[in-house]
Amino acid sequence: MAKKRAREADGAVEAPDKMVEDSDSSDDDDFDMVNVDFEWFNFDSEIDFHGTKSLLRQLLDVDAALFDVSGLADLILSQPTIGSTVKVDGKETDAYAFLTALNLHEHREKKPIADLTRYIAEKAGANEALAGIPNLLSSGNHVGLVLSERLINMPSEIAPPMYGMLIDEIEAAVEDKEPYEFSHYLIISKTYHEIESTLDVAERRRKKGKQDQTLFYFHPEDEVLQKYAAAYGNYDFTKIDEAIADSKRAFQEMGVMPRGFMILIEASKFADAAKAISEYLSPPS
């Protein structure tokens, strides 16, 4: 069994730990069927540092350079029974996805969290829809910072088990008098919109005209989570000028421009939000 809290040795029910992803095609000449076993594991400080750090860099995008990402990864690994990694080739390999929650108040004196909290407050303060977040972060309330990222080609169906296990783990931690009794959860994520490539932009504008900036979600579950939010909204990355969309356009005439995204959810609504994710994204039985 892959995913099990250390404190569950007394025989408590274990969360689901494996999912099989099937890919098939009606045209066997073009595609082969692929079976992939996704396994859930606790964080392991001896194995997961580099994988967690890499995914954090992806989550924070160009602004990752503003933070001690190594220190943030170490902090995540220091609480191995809160959150999950997802892997495909056994425990000893790097994670393809992770989800965790950090207590911003409990770790407020630690530089990685102090820097990140200051950054979040600055970005939230610049968006009227997020204007209440800075006061919340300075109020002394215990806010759970939810960090989640996965490789770009990972199926979104891995999200429901991760959120379900996180809720179970936090409930168990609270029972054990650990500092995870949150007033709110603050999810840090990303969205993106398509922009015209700077290559031959004038010529294409003559042909197509200006394109609408439709909002897309890197994590489909964010669209569900925001329905339960006290506040949510986008923010621009500080180092946005270094986000060169042409390098990410994947053979399209449109480039991809990412933005940061925050979702604030009251703790009393978080379990319902996670249940809604499961209803929205769980694979058919």
Phi, psi and chi 1 to 4 in degrees:
 res  aa     phi    psi   chi1   chi2   chi3   chi4
   1 MET       -  136.2  -70.6  -58.4 -152.2      -
   2 ALA   -92.5  -43.7      -      -      -      -
   3 LYS  -115.6  112.2  175.6   69.0  175.2   68.4
   4 LYS  -157.5  129.6 -170.2  170.2 -176.7  178.2
   5 ARG   -65.4  143.0  -72.2  176.0   57.5   87.2
   6 ALA   -60.2  -33.0      -      -      -      -
   7 ARG   -76.1   -4.0   71.8  178.4   85.9 -113.9
   8 GLU   -92.6   17.6  -69.2  176.5  -10.6      -
   9 ALA   -66.1  -12.1      -      -      -      -
  10 ASP   -80.1    2.9   59.8   -4.1      -      -
  11 GLY   101.7   12.0      -      -      -      -
  12 ALA   -60.9  153.6      -      -      -      -
  13 VAL   -62.5  132.2  176.6      -      -      -
  14 GLU   -88.1  143.6 -176.7 -178.8   -5.2      -
  15 ALA   -71.7  158.7      -      -      -      -
  16 PRO   -56.3  139.8  -21.4   31.7      -      -
  17 ASP  -123.8    0.1   69.9  -26.8      -      -
  18 LYS  -150.4  141.6 -177.0  175.6  -73.6 -168.6
  19 MET  -138.1  139.9 -177.9  177.3   77.4      -
  20 VAL  -104.6  125.3  177.6      -      -      -
  21 GLU  -102.8  120.7  174.2   76.1    4.9      -
  22 ASP  -106.1  139.6  -66.4  -29.9      -      -
  23 SER  -129.8  125.8  176.3      -      -      -
  24 ASP  -136.8  168.2 -158.3   -6.6      -      -
  25 SER  -146.8  146.8  170.8      -      -      -
  26 SER   -74.4  -14.4   58.0      -      -      -
  27 ASP  -110.3   94.5 -172.2  -10.9      -      -
  28 ASP   -67.3  -16.9  -68.7  -23.6      -      -
  29 ASP   -74.4  -23.7  -66.9  -26.3      -      -
  30 ASP   -97.6  -33.9  -66.9  -25.8      -      -
  31 PHE  -135.4  149.3  -63.3   97.9      -      -
  32 ASP  -105.2  150.8  -67.3  -34.9      -      -
  33 MET   -74.0  137.2 -175.3  171.6   67.1      -
  34 VAL  -122.5  127.0  177.2      -      -      -
  35 ASN  -108.4  124.9  -66.9  -39.0      -      -
  36 VAL  -125.8  126.3  179.9      -      -      -
  37 ASP   -94.0  117.9  -71.6  -15.9      -      -
  38 PHE   -96.3  129.4  -65.6  112.7      -      -
  39 GLU  -120.6  142.0  -63.0 -179.4  -79.1      -
  40 TRP  -101.4  135.0  -79.7 -103.7      -      -
  41 PHE  -134.5  154.4  -64.6   92.1      -      -
  42 ASN   -67.1  156.8  -70.2  -39.6      -      -
  43 PHE   -64.7  140.7  -70.8   99.1      -      -
  44 ASP  -129.3  116.2 -171.5  -38.8      -      -
  45 SER   -63.3  -23.3   60.4      -      -      -
  46 GLU   -83.8  -12.3  -63.8 -175.6    0.2      -
  47 ILE  -120.6  -37.4  -61.5  169.9      -      -
  48 ASP   -99.0    5.2  -67.7  -36.9      -      -
  49 PHE   -61.0  -53.9  173.7   76.6      -      -
  50 HIS   -67.8  -38.9  -67.6  -69.2      -      -
  51 GLY   -66.1  -41.9      -      -      -      -
  52 THR   -66.5  -42.9  -58.3      -      -      -
  53 LYS   -61.7  -41.4 -179.5  178.5  176.4 -179.2
  54 SER   -63.3  -43.1  177.5      -      -      -
  55 LEU   -69.3  -34.1  -71.1  169.8      -      -
  56 LEU   -64.0  -41.3  -76.8  170.8      -      -
  57 ARG   -60.7  -39.6  -74.5  176.5 -176.3 -106.5
  58 GLN   -65.4  -42.0  178.6  178.0  -53.8      -
  59 LEU   -64.9  -44.5  174.3   63.6      -      -
  60 LEU   -81.3   -9.9  -63.0  170.3      -      -
  61 ASP    56.1 -138.5 -150.3  -84.1      -      -
  62 VAL   -64.8  -21.8  -69.8      -      -      -
  63 ASP   -81.5   -1.6  -78.4   -1.7      -      -
  64 ALA   -56.9  -30.5      -      -      -      -
  65 ALA   -66.0  -14.7      -      -      -      -
  66 LEU   -82.6   -8.8  -58.4  174.0      -      -
  67 PHE  -124.2  160.9  -55.2  105.6      -      -
  68 ASP   -83.7   82.9  177.5    6.5      -      -
  69 VAL   -65.9  -34.2 -180.0      -      -      -
  70 SER   -62.7  -43.5  -66.2      -      -      -
  71 GLY   -65.0  -37.0      -      -      -      -
  72 LEU   -67.1  -40.7 -173.0   57.3      -      -
  73 ALA   -62.5  -42.5      -      -      -      -
  74 ASP   -60.6  -39.7  -77.9  -26.2      -      -
  75 LEU   -65.4  -41.9 -174.0   57.0      -      -
  76 ILE   -60.5  -43.7  -69.6  171.1      -      -
  77 LEU   -71.4  -17.1  -61.2  178.8      -      -
  78 SER   -76.0   -9.4   72.9      -      -      -
  79 GLN  -123.7   71.0   47.2  173.3   50.0      -
  80 PRO   -66.7  -18.0   25.3  -35.7      -      -
  81 THR   -94.3    5.1   58.1      -      -      -
  82 ILE  -114.7  113.2  -61.1  -65.4      -      -
  83 GLY    98.8  176.2      -      -      -      -
  84 SER  -141.8  155.0  -52.3      -      -      -
  85 THR  -113.7  155.1   62.9      -      -      -
  86 VAL  -120.6  130.1  179.5      -      -      -
  87 LYS  -134.8  165.9  -56.2 -178.7  179.9 -176.6
  88 VAL  -122.2  -15.0  -62.3      -      -      -
  89 ASP  -123.6   31.7  -67.0  -44.1      -      -
  90 GLY    96.9  168.2      -      -      -      -
  91 LYS   -62.0  -30.5 -178.0  179.0  179.2  179.9
  92 GLU   -76.9   -3.5  -57.9  -61.4  -39.3      -
  93 THR   -97.6  169.2   59.2      -      -      -
  94 ASP   -70.5  150.2  -76.4  -18.5      -      -
  95 ALA   -71.6  142.4      -      -      -      -
  96 TYR   -92.9  -15.7  -79.3   39.4      -      -
  97 ALA  -160.2  157.5      -      -      -      -
  98 PHE  -151.5  159.3   82.7   91.2      -      -
  99 LEU  -147.6  135.7  171.2   70.0      -      -
 100 THR  -155.2  173.8 -166.7      -      -      -
 101 ALA  -137.6  132.4      -      -      -      -
 102 LEU  -116.8  139.8  -64.3  168.4      -      -
 103 ASN   -82.6  106.7 -171.8  -34.3      -      -
 104 LEU   -63.9  -35.2  -69.7  178.6      -      -
 105 HIS   -72.8  -43.1 -177.7   75.1      -      -
 106 GLU   -61.7  -36.2 -177.8   73.8   12.5      -
 107 HIS  -105.2   19.4  -59.8  -61.7      -      -
 108 ARG   -61.6  -25.4   64.3 -169.2 -178.3  -80.2
 109 GLU   -85.1   -9.3  -58.4  -63.7  -25.8      -
 110 LYS   -85.2  133.0  -63.2  173.1 -178.2  174.1
 111 LYS   -56.1  -44.8 -169.9  175.6 -173.1  -56.3
 112 PRO   -57.8  -38.9  -25.0   35.8      -      -
 113 ILE   -78.0  -39.4  -66.9  -61.3      -      -
 114 ALA   -60.1  -43.5      -      -      -      -
 115 ASP   -66.0  -42.1  -69.5  -14.9      -      -
 116 LEU   -68.9  -40.2 -169.7   53.9      -      -
 117 THR   -63.0  -42.5  -58.4      -      -      -
 118 ARG   -61.7  -42.6 -169.2  179.2  -52.2  112.1
 119 TYR   -62.8  -47.0  172.4   88.1      -      -
 120 ILE   -60.6  -44.6  -69.1  169.6      -      -
 121 ALA   -62.2  -40.7      -      -      -      -
 122 GLU   -63.9  -46.2  175.1 -172.3  -31.7      -
 123 LYS   -68.1  -41.2  -63.3  -58.7 -177.2 -177.5
 124 ALA   -65.7  -36.9      -      -      -      -
 125 GLY   -65.4  -19.1      -      -      -      -
 126 ALA   -90.9   -2.4      -      -      -      -
 127 ASN  -124.8  117.3 -176.5  -20.5      -      -
 128 GLU   -56.2  -33.2 -174.3  176.9   -9.3      -
 129 ALA   -67.5  -19.4      -      -      -      -
 130 LEU  -112.1   13.1  -57.6  169.9      -      -
 131 ALA   -62.2  -24.2      -      -      -      -
 132 GLY   -80.5  -12.4      -      -      -      -
 133 ILE   -67.7  -43.9  -69.5  178.0      -      -
 134 PRO   -55.7  -43.2  -27.6   36.8      -      -
 135 ASN   -65.0  -38.1  -73.6  -22.3      -      -
 136 LEU   -62.3  -42.9  176.2   64.8      -      -
 137 LEU   -67.8  -26.6  -64.1  179.0      -      -
 138 SER   -97.5    3.3   62.4      -      -      -
 139 SER   -83.6  -12.7   67.7      -      -      -
 140 GLY    92.4   -4.6      -      -      -      -
 141 ASN   -65.2  151.0  -77.0    1.4      -      -
 142 HIS   -89.9  103.1  -72.0 -115.2      -      -
 143 VAL  -101.5  130.2  176.5      -      -      -
 144 GLY   -89.8  115.0      -      -      -      -
 145 LEU   -84.4  114.3  178.9   67.4      -      -
 146 VAL   -95.0  119.4  177.3      -      -      -
 147 LEU  -115.1  126.5  -60.2  173.4      -      -
 148 SER  -145.2  132.7  175.3      -      -      -
 149 GLU  -154.1  155.3 -171.9   56.9  -66.4      -
 150 ARG  -150.3  159.4   52.3 -175.8  178.2  -98.8
 151 LEU   -60.1  150.2  -62.4 -176.1      -      -
 152 ILE   -61.5  -27.4 -162.0   70.1      -      -
 153 ASN   -97.9   10.2   59.4  -15.6      -      -
 154 MET   -76.1  139.3  -72.4  -72.0  -79.0      -
 155 PRO   -69.2  143.3   25.8  -34.8      -      -
 156 SER   -67.5  -15.1   57.0      -      -      -
 157 GLU   -66.0  -11.3  -73.2   83.5   -0.5      -
 158 ILE   -76.4  -15.2   67.4  169.4      -      -
 159 ALA   -67.7  -45.4      -      -      -      -
 160 PRO   -56.1  -47.3  -28.5   37.5      -      -
 161 PRO   -62.0  -35.7  -21.3   33.1      -      -
 162 MET   -64.7  -44.3  -63.7  178.8   80.5      -
 163 TYR   -68.5  -39.5  -87.2   94.1      -      -
 164 GLY   -61.5  -43.8      -      -      -      -
 165 MET   -67.6  -37.0  -73.9 -173.9  -77.9      -
 166 LEU   -61.3  -43.3  179.4   65.7      -      -
 167 ILE   -62.7  -44.8  -72.3  173.3      -      -
 168 ASP   -61.2  -41.3  -69.5  -17.1      -      -
 169 GLU   -68.3  -39.9  -70.0  164.0  -14.8      -
 170 ILE   -67.0  -40.8  -72.5  174.5      -      -
 171 GLU   -59.9  -43.3  -72.3  177.6   -8.0      -
 172 ALA   -65.7  -38.6      -      -      -      -
 173 ALA   -65.3  -40.5      -      -      -      -
 174 VAL   -63.6  -40.8  170.0      -      -      -
 175 GLU   -59.9  -32.3  -70.4  176.6    1.5      -
 176 ASP   -88.0   12.4  -70.5  -13.3      -      -
 177 LYS    65.1   28.2  -50.6  -60.2 -178.0 -175.6
 178 GLU   -87.6  157.1  -64.5  179.3   15.4      -
 179 PRO   -80.5   66.7   30.8  -36.3      -      -
 180 TYR  -129.1   23.1  -64.9   96.9      -      -
 181 GLU   -90.7   92.3 -167.3  163.5    1.5      -
 182 PHE   -91.4  151.5  -58.5  124.9      -      -
 183 SER   -87.4  -32.3   65.7      -      -      -
 184 HIS  -145.9  160.7  -63.0   76.6      -      -
 185 TYR  -116.4  133.9  -70.2   87.3      -      -
 186 LEU  -117.5  111.5  179.4   60.1      -      -
 187 ILE   -93.9  127.6  -62.4  111.7      -      -
 188 ILE  -103.3  125.1  -61.1  -61.7      -      -
 189 SER  -146.3 -161.5 -169.5      -      -      -
 190 LYS  -143.7  149.5  -66.8 -166.2  -58.8 -178.4
 191 THR  -124.7  179.2   60.8      -      -      -
 192 TYR  -154.8  160.1   68.0   94.0      -      -
 193 HIS  -133.2  158.7   63.0  -95.3      -      -
 194 GLU   -86.5  140.2  -66.9 -179.3  -27.3      -
 195 ILE  -130.7  156.0   61.1  170.8      -      -
 196 GLU   -65.3  138.2  -72.0 -176.1  -19.5      -
 197 SER   -61.3  147.7  168.9      -      -      -
 198 THR   -74.0   -9.4   55.5      -      -      -
 199 LEU   -78.6  120.9  -57.7  176.8      -      -
 200 ASP    55.0   33.6  -58.2  -37.2      -      -
 201 VAL   -62.7  -38.4   62.5      -      -      -
 202 ALA   -63.4  -42.3      -      -      -      -
 203 GLU   -64.3  -42.9  179.3 -179.4   -9.1      -
 204 ARG   -69.2  -34.0  -85.6 -155.1  -50.7  -78.2
 205 ARG   -63.8  -35.0  -81.3 -178.2  176.2  168.8
 206 ARG   -64.9  -32.8  -74.2 -165.5  -62.8  -89.4
 207 LYS   -83.4  -38.6  -67.7  179.4  178.9  178.2
 208 LYS  -112.3  -24.9  -70.1 -173.1  172.7 -177.1
 209 GLY    81.1  175.8      -      -      -      -
 210 LYS   -71.8  138.9 -170.0  173.6 -179.0  179.9
 211 GLN   -91.7  145.3  -59.5  -70.2  -29.5      -
 212 ASP   -71.8  146.6  -66.6  -27.5      -      -
 213 GLN   -93.6   82.1  -68.9 -169.5   -9.1      -
 214 THR   -76.2  136.1  -57.2      -      -      -
 215 LEU   -82.2  132.6 -179.5   70.4      -      -
 216 PHE  -123.4  152.9  -62.5   94.7      -      -
 217 TYR  -107.4  128.1  -62.3   85.6      -      -
 218 PHE   -64.9  -36.3  -79.4  104.5      -      -
 219 HIS  -113.7  107.4  -60.9  162.8      -      -
 220 PRO   -56.5  -27.7  -26.0   34.8      -      -
 221 GLU   -65.0  -21.2   62.1  -90.8   22.6      -
 222 ASP   -63.0  -33.0  -69.4  -13.6      -      -
 223 GLU   -65.5  -30.3 -168.4  169.1    6.4      -
 224 VAL   -77.2  -46.1  176.9      -      -      -
 225 LEU   -58.4  -38.0  -70.5  169.2      -      -
 226 GLN   -67.0  -19.8   72.0 -178.6   35.9      -
 227 LYS   -69.6  -19.0  -65.3  178.0 -179.3  178.2
 228 TYR  -105.0   10.2  -66.9   81.3      -      -
 229 ALA   -84.9  146.2      -      -      -      -
 230 ALA   -79.1  -27.5      -      -      -      -
 231 ALA  -160.6  147.3      -      -      -      -
 232 TYR  -157.4  154.8   66.4   89.3      -      -
 233 GLY   172.6  168.2      -      -      -      -
 234 ASN   -93.1  164.0  -76.7  106.8      -      -
 235 TYR  -150.2  153.2   58.7   90.5      -      -
 236 ASP   -83.9  143.1  -69.2  -34.3      -      -
 237 PHE   -70.2  144.1  -68.4  119.3      -      -
 238 THR   -61.3  -40.9  -59.7      -      -      -
 239 LYS  -100.1   38.9  -59.3  173.0   77.8   66.2
 240 ILE   -60.4  -28.5 -168.5   63.6      -      -
 241 ASP   -64.2  -16.9  -69.8  -18.7      -      -
 242 GLU   -90.9   -3.5  -62.8  179.3   19.6      -
 243 ALA   -85.1   91.8      -      -      -      -
 244 ILE   -86.6  104.4  -56.2  173.6      -      -
 245 ALA   -64.9  -30.0      -      -      -      -
 246 ASP   -59.4  -31.1  -77.7  -35.1      -      -
 247 SER   -76.3   -8.6   66.8      -      -      -
 248 LYS  -117.8   12.5  -58.2  179.6  179.7 -179.4
 249 ARG   -83.6   -6.2   61.5 -174.6  177.6  137.8
 250 ALA    51.2   53.3      -      -      -      -
 251 PHE    62.2   28.0  -51.6  104.6      -      -
 252 GLN  -113.8  164.4  -58.9  176.9   39.7      -
 253 GLU   -78.1  -12.1  -69.7 -173.0  -10.9      -
 254 MET  -106.6  137.2  -60.0  -63.0  -70.2      -
 255 GLY   -91.4  174.2      -      -      -      -
 256 VAL  -116.7  125.6  170.5      -      -      -
 257 MET  -115.8  109.6 -177.9   59.6   67.7      -
 258 PRO   -81.4  155.5   30.2  -33.9      -      -
 259 ARG  -138.0  152.9  -60.8 -175.1   74.6 -161.6
 260 GLY   -72.6  157.3      -      -      -      -
 261 PHE  -145.9  130.6 -171.2   54.9      -      -
 262 MET  -119.0  143.4  -63.5 -174.9 -153.5      -
 263 ILE  -133.3  120.4  -50.8  170.3      -      -
 264 LEU  -106.3  122.7 -179.3   69.9      -      -
 265 ILE  -126.1  132.3  -58.7  177.3      -      -
 266 GLU   -63.4  142.8  -65.0  175.3    3.0      -
 267 ALA   -57.9  -33.9      -      -      -      -
 268 SER   -66.2  -17.1   61.1      -      -      -
 269 LYS  -106.6   -2.8  -62.0 -179.5  179.5  179.5
 270 PHE   -69.0  -39.9 -166.9   59.5      -      -
 271 ALA   -64.2  -40.4      -      -      -      -
 272 ASP   -65.2  -36.8  -73.0  -19.8      -      -
 273 ALA   -63.7  -42.9      -      -      -      -
 274 ALA   -64.1  -38.3      -      -      -      -
 275 LYS   -63.6  -38.9 -179.0  179.5  178.6 -178.0
 276 ALA   -66.2  -35.5      -      -      -      -
 277 ILE   -60.0  -43.9  -69.3  173.5      -      -
 278 SER   -61.9  -42.7 -178.8      -      -      -
 279 GLU   -66.1  -32.1  -67.2  170.8   -9.8      -
 280 TYR   -81.8  -37.5  179.9   58.9      -      -
 281 LEU  -114.0  -14.9  -68.0  178.1      -      -
 282 SER   -60.7  138.4  -70.5      -      -      -
 283 PRO   -66.9  151.4   23.7  -32.5      -      -
 284 PRO   -63.3  143.1   22.2  -32.4      -      -
 285 SER   -81.8      -   55.9      -      -      -
